[in-house]
Amino acid sequence: MTYTFSTTGSHHLERKEGSQDVVSHQENARYAVITLADGVSSCTNGREGAEVASREMTRLLFHKAEHFMDFPEETVAELSLAHIRWELQQKADAMHIDVKELSSTLCSALYDRKTRKLLLVNLGDGMIITGSKSGCAVPAMPSDSRNGCYVTTTPEAEKKMRVYKMDAGTAETIYLCSDGAWHNLFERSRMRQEVQTMIKMKRNKQLGDYLQKQDPFDDCTFITMELKKKSERNYA
């Protein structure tokens, strides 16, 4: 089960632009994938690039889940970015634009319900958070973007893409957050207490309402997925 909240930042509203954030998800009885891509605002077609990156990352991890769960971390980064870049180049050629105009950040989570294993991928300034009744954790931090943020079209970005394999453990939910979302969840370097409570209690609509009230400057999006075991839910 997934839940998505997204609102366009005031910066884009003032410029009469739509949100650059794009989410996608796919699941069956065993595997589930959620992905969030954030189009680079300075690019003329960031939204279109985010659509390609989000769709293709989800499709790749979902249809090749068994293989990607076994691949070394560096292979996950190399293969996934190579696939996405190929798709982006096809899009750029069709639009007669430079592929750099389709740049986006990217984060994704693949969950195996049978083994309760997670594969996390993060490129750029997104954040991945897990929640349980005992608390919240941040298994995938944003990259250091003081010297520029690595995105899908950055040369050798696969070397900066962070890939993590982990046991779900006691985690009950996982959240992918755009930078416009997670910046509003923290005060300095600490997650706000009311935010921790909402995540622990899986109050996703309340969390979305909270973010909406912050009047975010940047596009603000999260997608969350419940980390249930295969036996805990039946699928048609």
Summary of the structure (lengths in Angstrom):
residues: 236
radius of gyration: 16.9
end to end distance: 13.4
largest distance: 51.2
contacts: 822
relative contact order: 0.20
helix: 36%
strand: 31%
